[in-house]
C-alpha cells in the first residue's frame, strides 16, 4: 500500500514525523499514529510532553558525559563507587548495558561515539580531551576500554592508548569473551559481566 | 539486555511512553528516544507537537466519520464524487487503501470497527445508525460492503444487509478477489482495485 492521500493534514504531519524515526516506515508510522488517536487525550499529551521535556531538560554529566537529570550523574556522585576506575564507553546505551550486569563498581566516561573516518568522526568530535584531563588530575589508577570490538573500536582503543600510556595508570580492555565483530549492546549480560571482571592488560592484546 | 537502571528519570519516562505503542518493546523505545535526543530541539518539538495537535484538533467528518481537518471531509465535500454510491469500511486505513487504488469515485461510510462479540463490540458501538439515516434520506442508490473477509466482517455484512435490504437500493460487496481470511489493508492495490470494480450483488453471495 502506498500512502499518498491522507484525509487530514494533521494526520499526515504526525505520520511524517513518526516515519523519520529509524526503522519506522510510513505504514508502521500510520499504525502508531492511529493507535495514539484512539487513546485518551491525557495519555497523548503525556506522550508528547515526555519527549519534548526530555529534549529540553535533560543534562549531560559534567564528569562522564552520561545522560543525567542533574549536573553530576547518579554514578559520578555515588561515593560508594570506585572513582579511581574509569570505564570508557561509546554511548549511554553501553553504560546501561554494563550497569545491568551488576559486575562493575567503578565510574564511566562516555565518548559520544568512536573514531570513524568513513563517517567523518575524528578524535576532536569525541569527549577525548576531557578524558585526558580527568586522567591528568591524578586520582585515576585504571582506565578500562569497553568499546565495540569492531575495526573502529579497535582504532579508537589504540588512539586512546597512545594518548594515555605516558600517564602512570593501568590500561585494560574487556576480556575477549565478547565475540569479535559484535556490537557491545547485543552482547548477553553474562558474557558482558565476565568480560569486565576478566579484563586484560591492553599491552598484552596489541603485542 | 534488561533495561532496569535508567541514568535519568526523563529518559525513563520517554522510553516508557514509547514502549506503550503497539509493537515497540523497551529496547526499540530506547533506541528511538536516543535518536530523538540527538536531533535538533526544533525537530523534537515539531515531533511532540504533531502528535498532540493531531489529538487536539483532528475532527471526524459529520457525514462519513472519516478523519478530517474540517466538519466535512475532502471526499464528502467533493462535488465531482458520486454521492449516490457509498462504500462501507471498517476504518480510516481502509479508506486510504481504496483511495490509493484510484478506482473508486463514490463516497465512504467509516463504521469505526466491525461487530465482534468476542471483543465486546456490538452494533451500537459502531456508526450503523448514521448509515441507516443516510440511506433513509433517499439519495443513495448503492451501498458497497468493503469489510475484511473474516468471520466478523461477514457477520457485519449480514447484519447491515438485514437492516438495509428493505430500502430500495442496490447492496453490493467487493468481488471475492480478496483472499478469504485476509485483512483488507494487506491486500495489494491491483487486487483491491479489481475487486471494487467487479463488485458483486450481495444477494448472490449469500444465496
Interface residues (C-beta under 8 A of the other chain):
Chain A: X1 X2 X3 X4 X5 X6 X7 X8 X9 X10 X11 X13 X14 X16 X17 X18 X20 X21 X22 X23 X24 X28 X30 X31 X32 X33 X34 X35 X36 X37 X41 X43 X44 X45 X46 X47 X48 X49 X50 X51 X52 X53 X54 X55 X56 X57 X58 X66 X67 X68 X69 X73 X74 X75 X91 X92 X93 X95 X96 X97 X99 X100 X185 X188 X189
Chain B: X1 X2 X3 X4 X5 X6 X7 X8 X9 X10 X11 X13 X14 X16 X17 X18 X20 X21 X22 X23 X24 X28 X30 X31 X32 X33 X34 X35 X36 X37 X41 X43 X44 X45 X46 X47 X48 X49 X50 X51 X52 X53 X54 X55 X56 X57 X58 X66 X67 X68 X69 X73 X74 X75 X91 X92 X93 X95 X96 X97 X99 X100 X185 X189
